[in-house]
Amino acid sequence: MIPIKNPEAIRRMREACAVAATVLARMKEQVRPGITTYDLDQIGRDLIASLGARSACHGYQLHSRRYPAHTCLSVNEEVVHGIGSLKRILRDGDIISLDVVVEYNGFIGDNALTVPVGAIAPRTAELLKVTEEALHVGIKQAVIGNRIGDISHAVQTFVEARGFSIVREMVGHGVGRTMHEEPQIPNFGRRNTGEKIRPDMTLAIEPMVNLGGYAVRTLSDGWTVVTTDGSPSAHFEHTVLTTDSGPEILTIPRAS
Protein backbone atom coordinates (compact mmCIF):
# COMPACT_ATOMS: atom_id res chain seq x y z
CA MET A 1 0.00 0.00 0.00
CA ILE A 2 1.16 3.52 -0.79
CA PRO A 3 1.24 5.60 2.41
CA ILE A 4 -1.15 8.56 2.43
CA LYS A 5 0.06 11.40 4.65
CA ASN A 6 -2.17 13.09 7.20
CA PRO A 7 -1.85 16.85 7.90
CA GLU A 8 0.69 16.35 10.69
CA ALA A 9 2.85 14.08 8.52
CA ILE A 10 2.69 16.61 5.70
CA ARG A 11 3.80 19.37 8.04
CA ARG A 12 6.78 17.31 9.13
CA MET A 13 7.57 16.35 5.54
CA ARG A 14 7.67 20.02 4.60
CA GLU A 15 10.18 20.65 7.41
CA ALA A 16 12.39 17.69 6.52
CA CYS A 17 12.37 18.55 2.84
CA ALA A 18 13.25 22.19 3.53
CA VAL A 19 16.26 21.03 5.54
CA ALA A 20 17.39 18.67 2.78
CA ALA A 21 17.01 21.39 0.16
CA THR A 22 18.91 23.93 2.26
CA VAL A 23 21.82 21.53 2.71
CA LEU A 24 21.86 20.75 -1.02
CA ALA A 25 21.84 24.42 -2.00
CA ARG A 26 24.69 25.26 0.36
CA MET A 27 26.75 22.28 -0.76
CA LYS A 28 26.29 23.33 -4.37
CA GLU A 29 27.91 26.66 -3.51
CA GLN A 30 31.06 24.80 -2.36
CA VAL A 31 31.62 22.89 -5.61
CA ARG A 32 34.81 24.10 -7.28
CA PRO A 33 37.97 22.76 -8.88
CA GLY A 34 40.46 21.51 -6.27
CA ILE A 35 38.02 20.42 -3.56
CA THR A 36 37.86 16.73 -2.69
CA THR A 37 34.61 14.84 -2.52
CA TYR A 38 35.52 13.89 1.06
CA ASP A 39 35.65 17.57 2.01
CA LEU A 40 32.30 18.15 0.30
CA ASP A 41 30.81 15.27 2.25
CA GLN A 42 32.14 16.72 5.52
CA ILE A 43 30.58 20.05 4.62
CA GLY A 44 27.29 18.22 4.10
CA ARG A 45 27.66 16.40 7.41
CA ASP A 46 28.21 19.66 9.28
CA LEU A 47 25.33 21.43 7.53
CA ILE A 48 22.93 18.60 8.33
CA ALA A 49 23.96 18.66 12.00
CA SER A 50 23.71 22.46 12.18
CA LEU A 51 20.07 22.24 11.10
CA GLY A 52 19.22 19.66 13.76
CA ALA A 53 18.86 16.75 11.35
CA ARG A 54 20.74 13.55 10.66
CA SER A 55 21.91 11.97 7.43
CA ALA A 56 19.56 9.22 6.33
CA CYS A 57 22.34 7.87 4.09
CA HIS A 58 25.02 7.41 6.76
CA GLY A 59 24.83 3.85 8.04
CA TYR A 60 22.08 2.86 5.61
CA GLN A 61 22.31 -0.91 5.23
CA LEU A 62 22.15 -2.78 1.95
CA HIS A 63 22.75 -6.50 2.27
CA SER A 64 25.76 -6.70 4.60
CA ARG A 65 27.14 -3.23 3.88
CA ARG A 66 26.48 0.07 5.60
CA TYR A 67 26.88 3.30 3.62
CA PRO A 68 29.94 5.08 5.06
CA ALA A 69 29.35 8.69 3.98
CA HIS A 70 26.81 11.39 4.88
CA THR A 71 25.84 12.37 1.33
CA CYS A 72 26.10 10.71 -2.08
CA LEU A 73 28.63 12.42 -4.37
CA SER A 74 28.89 10.97 -7.86
CA VAL A 75 31.42 12.34 -10.36
CA ASN A 76 31.28 12.07 -14.16
CA GLU A 77 30.52 8.42 -15.04
CA GLU A 78 29.29 7.72 -11.50
CA VAL A 79 25.50 7.58 -11.63
CA VAL A 80 24.55 7.43 -7.94
CA HIS A 81 25.85 6.46 -4.48
CA GLY A 82 29.38 7.77 -4.94
CA ILE A 83 31.32 7.87 -1.65
CA GLY A 84 33.32 10.97 -0.75
CA SER A 85 37.08 10.37 -0.94
CA LEU A 86 40.26 12.34 -0.31
CA LYS A 87 41.57 10.78 -3.52
CA ARG A 88 38.78 12.24 -5.67
CA ILE A 89 39.70 15.84 -6.43
CA LEU A 90 37.27 17.81 -8.56
CA ARG A 91 38.78 19.24 -11.72
CA ASP A 92 37.68 21.76 -14.31
CA GLY A 93 35.38 19.99 -16.78
CA ASP A 94 33.97 17.47 -14.28
CA ILE A 95 30.33 17.17 -13.31
CA ILE A 96 29.18 16.08 -9.85
CA SER A 97 25.82 14.84 -8.63
CA LEU A 98 24.97 15.83 -5.06
CA ASP A 99 22.31 13.69 -3.40
CA VAL A 100 21.18 14.74 0.09
CA VAL A 101 18.76 12.72 2.20
CA VAL A 102 18.01 13.79 5.76
CA GLU A 103 15.82 12.61 8.60
CA TYR A 104 14.27 15.45 10.58
CA ASN A 105 11.69 15.03 13.31
CA GLY A 106 10.86 11.52 12.17
CA PHE A 107 10.46 12.19 8.44
CA ILE A 108 12.69 12.12 5.35
CA GLY A 109 13.61 14.85 2.87
CA ASP A 110 15.29 13.69 -0.34
CA ASN A 111 16.71 15.72 -3.24
CA ALA A 112 19.56 15.79 -5.73
CA LEU A 113 21.10 17.78 -8.55
CA THR A 114 24.09 17.67 -10.88
CA VAL A 115 26.37 20.66 -11.31
CA PRO A 116 29.33 21.50 -13.54
CA VAL A 117 32.80 22.02 -12.16
CA GLY A 118 34.14 24.98 -14.11
CA ALA A 119 33.64 24.81 -17.88
CA ILE A 120 32.20 21.56 -19.26
CA ALA A 121 31.74 20.14 -22.75
CA PRO A 122 28.65 21.40 -24.62
CA ARG A 123 27.04 17.96 -24.91
CA THR A 124 27.58 17.36 -21.19
CA ALA A 125 25.96 20.72 -20.45
CA GLU A 126 23.03 19.59 -22.58
CA LEU A 127 22.85 16.36 -20.54
CA LEU A 128 22.44 18.37 -17.34
CA LYS A 129 19.83 20.66 -18.91
CA VAL A 130 17.76 17.80 -20.32
CA THR A 131 17.87 15.80 -17.08
CA GLU A 132 16.67 18.75 -15.01
CA GLU A 133 13.94 19.49 -17.53
CA ALA A 134 12.93 15.81 -17.51
CA LEU A 135 12.46 16.01 -13.74
CA HIS A 136 9.92 18.80 -14.16
CA VAL A 137 8.26 17.00 -17.06
CA GLY A 138 7.77 14.03 -14.74
CA ILE A 139 6.57 16.17 -11.84
CA LYS A 140 3.85 17.66 -14.07
CA GLN A 141 2.38 14.17 -14.43
CA ALA A 142 2.11 13.64 -10.65
CA VAL A 143 -1.51 14.73 -10.62
CA ILE A 144 -4.42 13.05 -8.89
CA GLY A 145 -6.09 10.50 -11.15
CA ASN A 146 -2.97 9.82 -13.23
CA ARG A 147 -0.94 6.68 -12.73
CA ILE A 148 2.73 6.22 -11.85
CA GLY A 149 3.38 5.02 -15.38
CA ASP A 150 2.38 8.46 -16.67
CA ILE A 151 5.34 9.96 -14.81
CA SER A 152 7.64 7.22 -16.09
CA HIS A 153 6.52 7.54 -19.71
CA ALA A 154 6.81 11.32 -19.73
CA VAL A 155 10.40 11.23 -18.46
CA GLN A 156 11.49 8.50 -20.85
CA THR A 157 10.01 10.02 -23.99
CA PHE A 158 11.40 13.47 -23.19
CA VAL A 159 14.91 12.16 -22.56
CA GLU A 160 15.14 9.70 -25.43
CA ALA A 161 13.81 12.24 -27.94
CA ARG A 162 16.92 14.29 -27.16
CA GLY A 163 19.38 11.46 -27.72
CA PHE A 164 20.13 10.46 -24.14
CA SER A 165 19.37 7.23 -22.27
CA ILE A 166 17.47 6.42 -19.07
CA VAL A 167 18.99 4.27 -16.34
CA ARG A 168 16.81 1.21 -15.73
CA GLU A 169 18.27 -0.28 -12.55
CA MET A 170 17.50 2.60 -10.15
CA VAL A 171 14.10 4.23 -9.75
CA GLY A 172 12.30 6.96 -7.86
CA HIS A 173 10.12 6.02 -4.91
CA GLY A 174 7.71 7.05 -2.25
CA VAL A 175 9.23 8.75 0.77
CA GLY A 176 8.01 9.55 4.27
CA ARG A 177 8.96 8.00 7.59
CA THR A 178 11.53 5.92 5.70
CA MET A 179 13.76 6.70 2.74
CA HIS A 180 12.11 4.14 0.47
CA GLU A 181 8.35 3.64 0.53
CA GLU A 182 5.90 2.44 -2.08
CA PRO A 183 5.49 3.10 -4.93
CA GLN A 184 8.53 2.52 -7.09
CA ILE A 185 8.71 5.20 -9.80
CA PRO A 186 10.72 4.05 -12.83
CA ASN A 187 11.95 6.67 -15.29
CA PHE A 188 10.71 4.53 -18.18
CA GLY A 189 7.39 2.87 -18.86
CA ARG A 190 3.96 3.05 -20.42
CA ARG A 191 1.12 5.50 -19.88
CA ASN A 192 -1.84 4.47 -17.75
CA THR A 193 0.06 1.74 -15.90
CA GLY A 194 1.00 1.32 -12.28
CA GLU A 195 -0.66 2.60 -9.15
CA LYS A 196 -3.19 5.42 -9.33
CA ILE A 197 -2.02 8.73 -7.87
CA ARG A 198 -4.12 9.87 -4.91
CA PRO A 199 -4.07 13.02 -2.76
CA ASP A 200 -1.38 13.42 -0.10
CA MET A 201 1.22 11.04 -1.46
CA THR A 202 4.85 12.12 -1.13
CA LEU A 203 6.98 10.98 -4.06
CA ALA A 204 10.70 11.26 -4.79
CA ILE A 205 10.91 11.70 -8.55
CA GLU A 206 14.48 11.36 -9.82
CA PRO A 207 15.56 10.95 -13.44
CA MET A 208 19.03 9.40 -13.88
CA VAL A 209 20.19 10.02 -17.43
CA ASN A 210 23.33 8.90 -19.30
CA LEU A 211 25.05 10.57 -22.22
CA GLY A 212 25.82 7.13 -23.67
CA GLY A 213 24.08 3.80 -23.18
CA TYR A 214 21.79 3.02 -20.27
CA ALA A 215 23.76 0.03 -18.93
CA VAL A 216 25.35 0.45 -15.49
CA ARG A 217 27.40 -1.62 -13.04
CA THR A 218 28.32 -1.40 -9.37
CA LEU A 219 31.94 -0.96 -8.28
CA SER A 220 33.72 -3.22 -5.81
CA ASP A 221 32.83 -0.89 -2.91
CA GLY A 222 29.31 -2.29 -3.20
CA TRP A 223 27.73 1.16 -3.56
CA THR A 224 29.02 3.30 -6.41
CA VAL A 225 27.01 2.76 -9.61
CA VAL A 226 28.77 3.77 -12.84
CA THR A 227 27.92 3.76 -16.52
CA THR A 228 29.25 0.64 -18.21
CA ASP A 229 30.57 2.62 -21.17
CA GLY A 230 32.18 5.33 -19.03
CA SER A 231 29.91 8.10 -20.32
CA PRO A 232 28.82 10.95 -18.02
CA SER A 233 25.57 10.65 -16.06
CA ALA A 234 23.28 13.25 -14.49
CA HIS A 235 20.76 13.01 -11.64
CA PHE A 236 18.08 15.47 -10.50
CA GLU A 237 15.50 14.84 -7.80
CA HIS A 238 12.70 16.53 -5.87
CA THR A 239 10.29 15.27 -3.23
CA VAL A 240 6.75 16.12 -4.33
CA LEU A 241 3.39 16.21 -2.54
CA THR A 242 0.28 15.34 -4.57
CA THR A 243 -2.54 17.81 -3.95
CA ASP A 244 -5.94 18.69 -5.37
CA SER A 245 -4.36 21.74 -7.03
CA GLY A 246 -1.49 19.79 -8.59
CA PRO A 247 1.97 18.56 -7.56
CA GLU A 248 3.80 20.65 -4.96
CA ILE A 249 7.60 20.52 -4.75
CA LEU A 250 8.54 20.19 -1.08
CA THR A 251 12.32 20.35 -1.46
CA ILE A 252 12.60 24.12 -1.49
CA PRO A 253 15.41 25.66 0.60
CA ARG A 254 14.55 27.61 3.74
CA ALA A 255 14.57 31.37 3.33
CA SER A 256 17.90 32.69 4.54
C-alpha positions in Angstrom: 0.0 0.0 0.0 1.2 3.5 -0.8 1.2 5.6 2.4 -1.2 8.6 2.4 0.1 11.4 4.6 -2.2 13.1 7.2 -1.8 16.8 7.9 0.7 16.4 10.7 2.8 14.1 8.5 2.7 16.6 5.7 3.8 19.4 8.0 6.8 17.3 9.1 7.6 16.4 5.5 7.7 20.0 4.6 10.2 20.6 7.4 12.4 17.7 6.5 12.4 18.5 2.8 13.2 22.2 3.5 16.3 21.0 5.5 17.4 18.7 2.8 17.0 21.4 0.2 18.9 23.9 2.3 21.8 21.5 2.7 21.9 20.8 -1.0 21.8 24.4 -2.0 24.7 25.3 0.4 26.7 22.3 -0.8 26.3 23.3 -4.4 27.9 26.7 -3.5 31.1 24.8 -2.4 31.6 22.9 -5.6 34.8 24.1 -7.3 38.0 22.8 -8.9 40.5 21.5 -6.3 38.0 20.4 -3.6 37.9 16.7 -2.7 34.6 14.8 -2.5 35.5 13.9 1.1 35.7 17.6 2.0 32.3 18.1 0.3 30.8 15.3 2.3 32.1 16.7 5.5 30.6 20.1 4.6 27.3 18.2 4.1 27.7 16.4 7.4 28.2 19.7 9.3 25.3 21.4 7.5 22.9 18.6 8.3 24.0 18.7 12.0 23.7 22.5 12.2 20.1 22.2 11.1 19.2 19.7 13.8 18.9 16.8 11.3 20.7 13.6 10.7 21.9 12.0 7.4 19.6 9.2 6.3 22.3 7.9 4.1 25.0 7.4 6.8 24.8 3.8 8.0 22.1 2.9 5.6 22.3 -0.9 5.2 22.1 -2.8 2.0 22.7 -6.5 2.3 25.8 -6.7 4.6 27.1 -3.2 3.9 26.5 0.1 5.6 26.9 3.3 3.6 29.9 5.1 5.1 29.3 8.7 4.0 26.8 11.4 4.9 25.8 12.4 1.3 26.1 10.7 -2.1 28.6 12.4 -4.4 28.9 11.0 -7.9 31.4 12.3 -10.4 31.3 12.1 -14.2 30.5 8.4 -15.0 29.3 7.7 -11.5 25.5 7.6 -11.6 24.6 7.4 -7.9 25.8 6.5 -4.5 29.4 7.8 -4.9 31.3 7.9 -1.7 33.3 11.0 -0.7 37.1 10.4 -0.9 40.3 12.3 -0.3 41.6 10.8 -3.5 38.8 12.2 -5.7 39.7 15.8 -6.4 37.3 17.8 -8.6 38.8 19.2 -11.7 37.7 21.8 -14.3 35.4 20.0 -16.8 34.0 17.5 -14.3 30.3 17.2 -13.3 29.2 16.1 -9.9 25.8 14.8 -8.6 25.0 15.8 -5.1 22.3 13.7 -3.4 21.2 14.7 0.1 18.8 12.7 2.2 18.0 13.8 5.8 15.8 12.6 8.6 14.3 15.5 10.6 11.7 15.0 13.3 10.9 11.5 12.2 10.5 12.2 8.4 12.7 12.1 5.4 13.6 14.9 2.9 15.3 13.7 -0.3 16.7 15.7 -3.2 19.6 15.8 -5.7 21.1 17.8 -8.5 24.1 17.7 -10.9 26.4 20.7 -11.3 29.3 21.5 -13.5 32.8 22.0 -12.2 34.1 25.0 -14.1 33.6 24.8 -17.9 32.2 21.6 -19.3 31.7 20.1 -22.7 28.7 21.4 -24.6 27.0 18.0 -24.9 27.6 17.4 -21.2 26.0 20.7 -20.4 23.0 19.6 -22.6 22.8 16.4 -20.5 22.4 18.4 -17.3 19.8 20.7 -18.9 17.8 17.8 -20.3 17.9 15.8 -17.1 16.7 18.7 -15.0 13.9 19.5 -17.5 12.9 15.8 -17.5 12.5 16.0 -13.7 9.9 18.8 -14.2 8.3 17.0 -17.1 7.8 14.0 -14.7 6.6 16.2 -11.8 3.8 17.7 -14.1 2.4 14.2 -14.4 2.1 13.6 -10.7 -1.5 14.7 -10.6 -4.4 13.0 -8.9 -6.1 10.5 -11.2 -3.0 9.8 -13.2 -0.9 6.7 -12.7 2.7 6.2 -11.8 3.4 5.0 -15.4 2.4 8.5 -16.7 5.3 10.0 -14.8 7.6 7.2 -16.1 6.5 7.5 -19.7 6.8 11.3 -19.7 10.4 11.2 -18.5 11.5 8.5 -20.9 10.0 10.0 -24.0 11.4 13.5 -23.2 14.9 12.2 -22.6 15.1 9.7 -25.4 13.8 12.2 -27.9 16.9 14.3 -27.2 19.4 11.5 -27.7 20.1 10.5 -24.1 19.4 7.2 -22.3 17.5 6.4 -19.1 19.0 4.3 -16.3 16.8 1.2 -15.7 18.3 -0.3 -12.5 17.5 2.6 -10.1 14.1 4.2 -9.8 12.3 7.0 -7.9 10.1 6.0 -4.9 7.7 7.1 -2.3 9.2 8.7 0.8 8.0 9.5 4.3 9.0 8.0 7.6 11.5 5.9 5.7 13.8 6.7 2.7 12.1 4.1 0.5 8.4 3.6 0.5 5.9 2.4 -2.1 5.5 3.1 -4.9 8.5 2.5 -7.1 8.7 5.2 -9.8 10.7 4.1 -12.8 11.9 6.7 -15.3 10.7 4.5 -18.2 7.4 2.9 -18.9 4.0 3.0 -20.4 1.1 5.5 -19.9 -1.8 4.5 -17.8 0.1 1.7 -15.9 1.0 1.3 -12.3 -0.7 2.6 -9.1 -3.2 5.4 -9.3 -2.0 8.7 -7.9 -4.1 9.9 -4.9 -4.1 13.0 -2.8 -1.4 13.4 -0.1 1.2 11.0 -1.5 4.9 12.1 -1.1 7.0 11.0 -4.1 10.7 11.3 -4.8 10.9 11.7 -8.6 14.5 11.4 -9.8 15.6 10.9 -13.4 19.0 9.4 -13.9 20.2 10.0 -17.4 23.3 8.9 -19.3 25.0 10.6 -22.2 25.8 7.1 -23.7 24.1 3.8 -23.2 21.8 3.0 -20.3 23.8 0.0 -18.9 25.4 0.4 -15.5 27.4 -1.6 -13.0 28.3 -1.4 -9.4 31.9 -1.0 -8.3 33.7 -3.2 -5.8 32.8 -0.9 -2.9 29.3 -2.3 -3.2 27.7 1.2 -3.6 29.0 3.3 -6.4 27.0 2.8 -9.6 28.8 3.8 -12.8 27.9 3.8 -16.5 29.2 0.6 -18.2 30.6 2.6 -21.2 32.2 5.3 -19.0 29.9 8.1 -20.3 28.8 10.9 -18.0 25.6 10.6 -16.1 23.3 13.3 -14.5 20.8 13.0 -11.6 18.1 15.5 -10.5 15.5 14.8 -7.8 12.7 16.5 -5.9 10.3 15.3 -3.2 6.7 16.1 -4.3 3.4 16.2 -2.5 0.3 15.3 -4.6 -2.5 17.8 -3.9 -5.9 18.7 -5.4 -4.4 21.7 -7.0 -1.5 19.8 -8.6 2.0 18.6 -7.6 3.8 20.6 -5.0 7.6 20.5 -4.7 8.5 20.2 -1.1 12.3 20.4 -1.5 12.6 24.1 -1.5 15.4 25.7 0.6 14.6 27.6 3.7 14.6 31.4 3.3 17.9 32.7 4.5 
